[in-house]
Amino acid sequence: MDDPRGRLREIGFSEADAATLADHFLDAERRGKHSHGLSRVDWLADLPELDPAARPDLVASEPGYERWDGGGAVGYLTLAAICDAQLADPPATARVVVASRCFPTGVLGYWVRRLADGGLVAALTATSPARLASPDGGPPLAGTNPIAIAVPSSDGRPLVADVSMGRVTHGDVLTGDAAPEELVPFGGDRAHKSFALAVGVQMLVGALAGEGPGAVLVVARPEFDPVPGLRSLATGVRLPGDR
């Protein structure tokens, strides 16, 4: 599937939404994140209660804060609308953006990179259905709950860090690249640290976005330009987000 837009239109997405989704999936493929790439097209089609025509809604806006409701739209399109809104009207200094009913969200690094390419510092996290149990056992209590951070750079190459709390991703399980029992907090005998982060994110997003998967974004105008200095120190070392 070289161009997934046709298949996405068959599923019921508009031309514009199909292009938005296709760009996300193809970017994931280019970056080697195949579990979040084209394999997700048919997975979307099988999502229960999928409504390709649903639209996210900005339900609250004040200086420094926005709240969005996914309104039944897939999370990719909710985050796309949020990113478009931040780039069209950047905060005077900083803004917290909360999105409820926002799932699936895909590769979070994709969204913060868009914001950094537009000159904004961004930190984004999002929750998913509970899949991670405590290393000590018990039921799944948190999603894989990635955190992505992007910082723009005067050299035109933002630094983008994007880390999930799972040793593997749910996408790896869906594509058969990992077994379900491998979906545990990363860190081996230190996995309690990533489990603590996963639970912390779960509660943070739950407190701000409510029940069910959601997302929280912090976006700000940079005051300084630290990335070129880091690159000069890291000669020959691949930094997060580099290709």
C-alpha contacts under 8 A as a table, 3 or more apart, distances in Angstrom:
res1	aa1	res2	aa2	distance
1	M	4	P	5.97
1	M	38	L	7.38
3	D	6	G	7.20
3	D	22	A	7.30
4	P	7	R	5.40
4	P	8	L	6.20
4	P	18	A	7.99
4	P	22	A	5.83
4	P	38	L	7.27
4	P	41	V	7.36
5	R	8	L	5.00
5	R	9	R	6.14
5	R	15	E	7.73
5	R	18	A	5.24
5	R	19	A	6.11
5	R	21	L	7.98
5	R	22	A	5.88
6	G	9	R	5.15
6	G	10	E	6.29
6	G	18	A	7.90
7	R	10	E	4.96
7	R	11	I	6.39
7	R	41	V	7.65
8	L	11	I	5.05
8	L	12	G	6.60
8	L	13	F	5.83
8	L	18	A	5.48
8	L	41	V	6.94
9	R	12	G	5.00
9	R	13	F	4.82
9	R	14	S	6.15
9	R	15	E	6.64
9	R	18	A	6.17
10	E	13	F	7.32
11	I	45	A	6.16
11	I	52	P	7.51
12	G	52	P	5.50
12	G	53	A	7.38
13	F	16	A	7.99
13	F	17	D	5.84
13	F	18	A	5.60
13	F	52	P	4.96
13	F	53	A	6.55
14	S	17	D	5.17
14	S	18	A	5.89
14	S	52	P	7.72
14	S	53	A	7.49
15	E	18	A	5.16
15	E	19	A	6.23
16	A	19	A	5.16
16	A	20	T	6.34
17	D	20	T	4.97
17	D	21	L	6.17
17	D	77	L	7.22
18	A	21	L	5.19
18	A	22	A	5.92
19	A	22	A	5.04
19	A	23	D	6.08
20	T	23	D	5.35
20	T	24	H	6.54
20	T	77	L	7.55
20	T	80	A	7.65
21	L	24	H	5.19
21	L	25	F	6.32
21	L	76	Y	7.02
21	L	77	L	7.59
22	A	25	F	5.15
22	A	26	L	5.96
23	D	26	L	5.25
23	D	27	D	5.99
24	H	27	D	5.22
24	H	28	A	6.30
24	H	37	G	7.49
24	H	106	G	7.97
24	H	107	V	7.97
24	H	110	Y	7.14
25	F	28	A	5.11
25	F	29	E	6.37
25	F	36	H	6.60
25	F	37	G	4.11
25	F	38	L	5.46
25	F	40	R	7.52
26	L	29	E	4.98
26	L	30	R	6.25
26	L	37	G	6.09
26	L	38	L	6.83
27	D	30	R	5.07
27	D	31	R	6.27
27	D	37	G	7.49
27	D	110	Y	7.83
28	A	31	R	5.17
28	A	32	G	6.29
28	A	33	K	4.91
28	A	34	H	6.31
28	A	36	H	6.06
28	A	37	G	4.96
28	A	107	V	7.27
29	E	32	G	5.14
29	E	33	K	5.51
29	E	34	H	5.12
29	E	36	H	7.62
29	E	37	G	5.14
29	E	38	L	7.15
30	R	33	K	7.51
31	R	243	R	7.08
33	K	36	H	5.64
33	K	37	G	6.36
34	H	37	G	4.75
34	H	38	L	7.04
34	H	39	S	7.16
35	S	38	L	7.91
35	S	39	S	6.43
35	S	40	R	7.48
35	S	171	G	4.72
35	S	172	D	5.37
35	S	174	L	7.54
35	S	175	T	6.17
36	H	39	S	6.75
36	H	40	R	6.09
36	H	106	G	6.38
36	H	107	V	6.79
36	H	171	G	6.13
37	G	40	R	5.85
37	G	41	V	7.91
38	L	41	V	5.63
39	S	42	D	6.59
39	S	43	W	6.87
39	S	175	T	7.26
40	R	43	W	4.78
40	R	44	L	5.97
41	V	44	L	5.27
41	V	45	A	6.70
42	D	45	A	4.97
42	D	46	D	6.57
43	W	46	D	5.26
43	W	47	L	6.60
44	L	47	L	5.27
44	L	50	L	7.73
45	A	50	L	7.32
46	D	50	L	7.82
47	L	50	L	5.59
50	L	72	G	7.61
50	L	73	A	7.88
50	L	74	V	7.62
51	D	54	A	5.53
51	D	72	G	6.47
51	D	73	A	6.51
51	D	74	V	7.89
52	P	73	A	6.75
52	P	74	V	7.61
53	A	73	A	7.33
54	A	71	G	6.41
54	A	72	G	5.45
54	A	73	A	4.61
54	A	74	V	7.98
55	R	70	G	6.91
55	R	71	G	6.01
55	R	72	G	6.95
55	R	73	A	5.25
55	R	77	L	7.86
55	R	78	T	7.59
56	P	68	W	6.86
56	P	69	D	5.67
56	P	70	G	4.29
56	P	71	G	5.09
56	P	72	G	7.32
56	P	73	A	5.95
56	P	77	L	7.53
56	P	78	T	5.44
56	P	81	A	7.44
57	D	68	W	5.54
57	D	69	D	5.27
57	D	70	G	6.44
57	D	71	G	6.59
58	L	61	S	7.36
58	L	66	E	7.32
58	L	67	R	6.10
58	L	68	W	4.44
58	L	69	D	6.50
59	V	66	E	7.77
59	V	67	R	5.75
59	V	68	W	5.50
59	V	69	D	6.67
60	A	65	Y	7.87
60	A	66	E	5.49
60	A	67	R	4.98
60	A	68	W	7.02
61	S	65	Y	5.92
61	S	66	E	4.51
61	S	67	R	6.58
62	E	65	Y	5.35
62	E	66	E	6.47
63	P	91	P	7.90
63	P	95	R	7.44
64	G	91	P	6.91
64	G	93	T	7.99
64	G	94	A	5.98
64	G	95	R	4.05
64	G	96	V	6.04
65	Y	95	R	5.27
65	Y	96	V	4.86
65	Y	97	V	5.78
66	E	95	R	7.48
66	E	96	V	6.42
66	E	97	V	4.71
66	E	98	V	6.28
67	R	97	V	5.77
67	R	98	V	4.75
67	R	99	A	5.85
67	R	100	S	7.86
68	W	82	I	7.98
68	W	97	V	7.58
68	W	98	V	6.13
68	W	99	A	4.63
68	W	100	S	6.37
69	D	99	A	5.70
69	D	100	S	5.03
69	D	101	R	6.18
69	D	102	C	7.50
70	G	73	A	5.39
70	G	74	V	7.29
70	G	75	G	6.86
70	G	78	T	5.74
70	G	99	A	6.79
70	G	100	S	6.03
70	G	101	R	5.00
70	G	102	C	5.31
71	G	101	R	6.96
72	G	101	R	7.19
73	A	77	L	6.49
73	A	78	T	6.55
73	A	102	C	7.72
74	V	77	L	5.69
74	V	78	T	6.62
74	V	102	C	6.78
74	V	103	F	5.77
74	V	104	P	6.09
74	V	105	T	7.69
75	G	78	T	4.89
75	G	79	L	6.14
75	G	101	R	7.70
75	G	102	C	4.41
75	G	103	F	4.06
75	G	104	P	4.64
75	G	105	T	4.66
75	G	106	G	7.88
76	Y	79	L	5.36
76	Y	80	A	6.12
76	Y	102	C	8.00
76	Y	103	F	7.27
76	Y	104	P	6.30
76	Y	105	T	4.82
76	Y	106	G	6.47
77	L	80	A	4.85
77	L	81	A	6.14
78	T	81	A	5.23
78	T	82	I	6.26
78	T	99	A	7.87
78	T	102	C	6.61
79	L	82	I	4.90
79	L	83	C	6.03
79	L	102	C	7.97
79	L	105	T	7.13
79	L	111	W	7.18
80	A	83	C	5.20
80	A	84	D	6.16
80	A	111	W	7.43
81	A	84	D	5.10
81	A	85	A	6.16
82	I	85	A	5.09
82	I	86	Q	6.30
83	C	86	Q	5.17
83	C	87	L	6.24
83	C	111	W	7.03
83	C	114	R	7.39
83	C	115	L	6.60
84	D	87	L	5.30
84	D	88	A	6.07
85	A	88	A	5.10
85	A	89	D	6.03
85	A	90	P	7.87
86	Q	89	D	5.17
86	Q	90	P	4.95
86	Q	91	P	7.31
86	Q	115	L	7.77
86	Q	219	V	7.97
87	L	90	P	5.48
87	L	115	L	6.84
87	L	118	G	6.47
90	P	120	L	8.00
90	P	220	A	7.89
90	P	221	R	7.82
91	P	94	A	5.28
91	P	95	R	5.88
91	P	219	V	7.61
91	P	220	A	6.51
91	P	221	R	7.16
92	A	221	R	7.44
93	T	220	A	5.62
93	T	221	R	5.58
94	A	218	V	7.21
94	A	219	V	5.64
94	A	220	A	4.03
94	A	221	R	6.48
95	R	218	V	5.82
95	R	219	V	5.42
95	R	220	A	6.35
96	V	216	V	7.24
96	V	217	L	5.81
96	V	218	V	4.64
96	V	219	V	6.58
97	V	216	V	5.78
97	V	217	L	4.97
97	V	218	V	6.27
97	V	219	V	7.90
98	V	208	L	6.68
98	V	209	A	6.06
98	V	214	G	7.68
98	V	215	A	5.97
98	V	216	V	4.65
98	V	217	L	6.42
99	A	102	C	6.08
99	A	209	A	6.02
99	A	214	G	5.51
99	A	215	A	5.04
99	A	216	V	6.29
100	S	209	A	4.74
100	S	210	G	6.56
100	S	212	G	7.59
100	S	213	P	6.93
100	S	214	G	4.60
100	S	215	A	6.67
101	R	209	A	7.91
101	R	212	G	6.31
101	R	213	P	5.75
101	R	214	G	5.44
102	C	105	T	6.90
102	C	213	P	5.80
102	C	214	G	4.69
102	C	215	A	6.43
103	F	128	S	7.05
103	F	213	P	5.99
103	F	214	G	6.80
104	P	128	S	7.51
105	T	108	L	6.83
105	T	126	A	7.29
107	V	110	Y	5.60
107	V	111	W	7.44
108	L	111	W	5.41
108	L	112	V	6.61
108	L	124	L	6.96
108	L	125	T	7.41
108	L	146	P	7.36
108	L	147	I	7.38
108	L	148	A	5.79
108	L	162	D	6.73
109	G	112	V	5.31
109	G	113	R	5.89
109	G	148	A	5.44
109	G	149	I	7.23
109	G	150	A	7.53
109	G	160	V	6.39
109	G	161	A	6.85
109	G	162	D	5.36
110	Y	113	R	5.26
110	Y	114	R	6.43
111	W	114	R	5.22
111	W	115	L	6.66
112	V	115	L	5.04
112	V	116	A	6.14
112	V	121	V	7.97
112	V	122	A	5.60
112	V	123	A	6.86
112	V	124	L	6.96
112	V	148	A	6.85
112	V	149	I	6.48
112	V	150	A	5.46
112	V	160	V	7.48
113	R	116	A	4.96
113	R	117	D	5.96
113	R	150	A	5.87
113	R	158	P	7.09
113	R	160	V	6.47
114	R	117	D	5.16
114	R	118	G	6.43
115	L	118	G	5.00
115	L	119	G	6.54
115	L	120	L	5.39
115	L	121	V	7.05
115	L	122	A	6.62
115	L	150	A	7.79
116	A	119	G	4.90
116	A	120	L	4.70
116	A	121	V	5.72
116	A	122	A	6.83
116	A	150	A	5.86
116	A	151	V	5.74
116	A	152	P	4.68
116	A	158	P	6.23
117	D	120	L	7.33
117	D	152	P	6.40
117	D	156	G	7.64
117	D	158	P	6.93
119	G	152	P	5.69
119	G	221	R	7.23
119	G	222	P	7.71
120	L	151	V	7.09
120	L	152	P	6.44
120	L	219	V	6.49
120	L	220	A	5.68
120	L	221	R	5.16
120	L	222	P	6.41
121	V	149	I	7.74
121	V	150	A	5.84
121	V	151	V	4.82
121	V	152	P	6.33
121	V	219	V	5.65
121	V	220	A	5.18
121	V	221	R	6.07
121	V	222	P	5.98
122	A	149	I	5.69
122	A	150	A	5.32
122	A	151	V	6.76
122	A	217	L	7.01
122	A	218	V	5.67
122	A	219	V	4.46
122	A	220	A	6.52
123	A	147	I	7.24
123	A	148	A	5.67
123	A	149	I	4.36
123	A	150	A	6.54
123	A	217	L	5.73
123	A	218	V	5.22
123	A	219	V	6.57
124	L	147	I	5.81
124	L	148	A	5.23
124	L	149	I	6.46
124	L	215	A	7.23
124	L	216	V	5.83
124	L	217	L	4.39
124	L	218	V	6.45
125	T	145	N	6.63
125	T	146	P	5.76
125	T	147	I	4.59
125	T	148	A	6.39
125	T	201	V	7.38
125	T	215	A	5.67
125	T	216	V	5.56
125	T	217	L	6.60
126	A	145	N	5.59
126	A	146	P	6.40
126	A	147	I	7.34
126	A	201	V	7.84
126	A	205	V	7.24
126	A	213	P	7.15
126	A	214	G	5.64
126	A	215	A	4.08
126	A	216	V	6.41
127	T	142	A	7.91
127	T	143	G	5.69
127	T	144	T	7.13
127	T	145	N	4.76
127	T	146	P	7.59
127	T	201	V	7.39
127	T	202	Q	6.15
127	T	205	V	7.09
127	T	213	P	4.96
127	T	214	G	5.59
127	T	215	A	6.43
128	S	142	A	7.70
128	S	143	G	4.74
128	S	144	T	6.79
128	S	145	N	6.49
128	S	212	G	7.75
128	S	213	P	5.03
128	S	214	G	7.58
129	P	142	A	7.15
129	P	143	G	5.34
129	P	212	G	7.60
129	P	213	P	6.70
130	A	140	P	5.42
130	A	141	L	5.30
130	A	142	A	4.31
130	A	143	G	4.26
130	A	144	T	7.65
131	R	140	P	5.03
131	R	141	L	6.79
131	R	142	A	5.88
131	R	143	G	5.03
131	R	144	T	6.63
131	R	183	L	7.37
131	R	184	V	7.94
132	L	140	P	4.73
132	L	141	L	5.94
132	L	142	A	5.26
132	L	143	G	5.87
132	L	144	T	6.48
132	L	166	G	7.27
132	L	183	L	6.88
132	L	184	V	5.54
132	L	185	P	6.31
132	L	195	F	7.49
133	A	137	G	6.24
133	A	138	G	6.08
133	A	139	P	5.47
133	A	140	P	3.93
133	A	141	L	5.55
133	A	142	A	7.04
133	A	184	V	6.81
133	A	185	P	7.62
133	A	195	F	7.76
134	S	137	G	5.19
134	S	138	G	6.40
134	S	139	P	7.67
134	S	140	P	7.28
134	S	141	L	7.51
134	S	185	P	7.74
134	S	192	H	7.17
134	S	195	F	6.38
135	P	184	V	7.65
135	P	185	P	7.24
135	P	191	A	6.45
135	P	192	H	6.26
135	P	195	F	7.59
141	L	199	V	7.24
142	A	145	N	7.44
142	A	198	A	5.97
142	A	199	V	5.58
142	A	202	Q	6.06
143	G	198	A	6.74
143	G	202	Q	7.13
144	T	164	S	5.74
144	T	165	M	5.04
144	T	166	G	5.31
144	T	169	T	7.17
144	T	170	H	7.80
144	T	185	P	7.90
144	T	198	A	6.48
145	N	164	S	5.96
145	N	165	M	6.13
145	N	198	A	5.72
145	N	201	V	6.59
145	N	202	Q	7.10
146	P	162	D	6.80
146	P	163	V	5.29
146	P	164	S	3.84
146	P	165	M	6.03
147	I	161	A	8.00
147	I	162	D	5.75
147	I	163	V	5.57
147	I	164	S	6.48
148	A	160	V	7.09
148	A	161	A	5.44
148	A	162	D	4.08
148	A	163	V	6.41
149	I	159	L	7.96
149	I	160	V	5.68
149	I	161	A	5.21
149	I	162	D	6.47
150	A	158	P	6.45
150	A	159	L	5.50
150	A	160	V	4.33
150	A	161	A	6.43
151	V	158	P	5.39
151	V	159	L	5.30
151	V	160	V	6.67
151	V	227	V	7.42
152	P	156	G	7.28
152	P	157	R	6.90
152	P	158	P	4.31
152	P	159	L	6.63
152	P	222	P	7.91
152	P	225	D	7.61
152	P	227	V	7.51
153	S	156	G	5.44
153	S	157	R	5.75
153	S	158	P	5.12
153	S	159	L	7.48
153	S	225	D	6.08
153	S	226	P	7.44
153	S	227	V	5.61
153	S	228	P	6.63
154	S	157	R	7.58
154	S	225	D	6.84
154	S	227	V	7.97
154	S	228	P	7.20
155	D	228	P	6.69
158	P	227	V	7.40
158	P	241	G	7.64
159	L	227	V	6.81
159	L	239	L	7.25
159	L	240	P	6.12
159	L	241	G	5.76
159	L	242	D	7.44
160	V	240	P	5.47
160	V	241	G	4.45
160	V	242	D	7.79
161	A	240	P	5.08
161	A	241	G	6.04
162	D	240	P	7.80
162	D	241	G	7.96
164	S	167	R	7.90
164	S	169	T	7.29
165	M	185	P	5.67
165	M	186	F	6.15
165	M	194	S	5.51
165	M	195	F	6.99
165	M	197	L	7.32
165	M	198	A	6.01
166	G	169	T	5.94
166	G	183	L	5.95
166	G	184	V	5.40
166	G	185	P	4.46
166	G	186	F	5.18
166	G	194	S	7.79
167	R	182	E	6.95
167	R	183	L	6.05
167	R	184	V	5.69
167	R	185	P	5.52
167	R	186	F	4.09
167	R	187	G	7.40
168	V	172	D	6.40
168	V	173	V	7.85
168	V	178	A	7.06
168	V	182	E	6.61
168	V	183	L	5.49
168	V	184	V	7.38
168	V	186	F	7.84
169	T	172	D	5.17
169	T	173	V	6.81
169	T	183	L	6.71
170	H	173	V	5.08
170	H	174	L	6.27
170	H	183	L	7.04
171	G	174	L	4.91
171	G	175	T	6.21
172	D	175	T	5.30
172	D	176	G	6.14
172	D	177	D	4.92
172	D	178	A	5.30
173	V	176	G	5.06
173	V	177	D	5.89
173	V	178	A	4.78
173	V	179	A	5.69
173	V	180	P	5.88
173	V	183	L	7.81
174	L	177	D	7.65
175	T	178	A	7.74
176	G	179	A	6.81
178	A	182	E	6.44
178	A	183	L	7.92
179	A	182	E	5.40
179	A	183	L	7.36
180	P	183	L	5.55
181	E	184	V	7.13
185	P	188	G	7.99
185	P	191	A	5.48
185	P	192	H	7.51
185	P	194	S	5.73
185	P	195	F	5.55
186	F	190	R	7.92
186	F	191	A	5.33
186	F	194	S	6.14
186	F	195	F	7.96
187	G	190	R	4.86
187	G	191	A	4.18
187	G	192	H	7.74
187	G	193	K	7.56
187	G	194	S	6.91
188	G	191	A	5.21
189	D	192	H	7.74
190	R	193	K	6.01
190	R	194	S	7.84
191	A	194	S	5.41
191	A	195	F	6.17
192	H	195	F	4.94
192	H	196	A	6.00
193	K	196	A	5.12
193	K	197	L	6.43
194	S	197	L	5.00
194	S	198	A	6.12
195	F	198	A	4.99
195	F	199	V	6.18
196	A	199	V	5.20
196	A	200	G	6.00
197	L	200	G	4.94
197	L	201	V	6.08
198	A	201	V	5.25
198	A	202	Q	6.12
199	V	202	Q	4.89
199	V	203	M	6.22
200	G	203	M	5.28
200	G	204	L	6.07
201	V	204	L	4.98
201	V	205	V	6.03
202	Q	205	V	5.50
202	Q	206	G	5.95
203	M	206	G	4.85
203	M	207	A	5.89
204	L	207	A	5.26
204	L	208	L	6.44
205	V	208	L	5.22
205	V	209	A	5.51
205	V	210	G	7.22
205	V	214	G	6.25
205	V	215	A	6.25
205	V	216	V	6.29
206	G	209	A	5.31
206	G	210	G	4.72
206	G	211	E	5.88
206	G	212	G	7.46
206	G	213	P	7.96
206	G	214	G	7.40
207	A	210	G	5.87
208	L	216	V	7.85
209	A	214	G	5.82
209	A	215	A	7.15
209	A	216	V	7.78
210	G	214	G	7.60
222	P	225	D	7.32
225	D	228	P	7.12
226	P	229	G	5.65
226	P	230	L	6.58
227	V	230	L	5.11
227	V	231	R	6.24
228	P	231	R	5.03
228	P	232	S	6.27
229	G	232	S	5.17
229	G	233	L	6.54
230	L	233	L	5.18
230	L	234	A	6.12
231	R	234	A	4.91
231	R	235	T	6.32
231	R	239	L	7.87
232	S	235	T	5.80
234	A	237	V	5.18
234	A	238	R	7.69
234	A	239	L	7.71
238	R	242	D	6.33
239	L	242	D	5.71
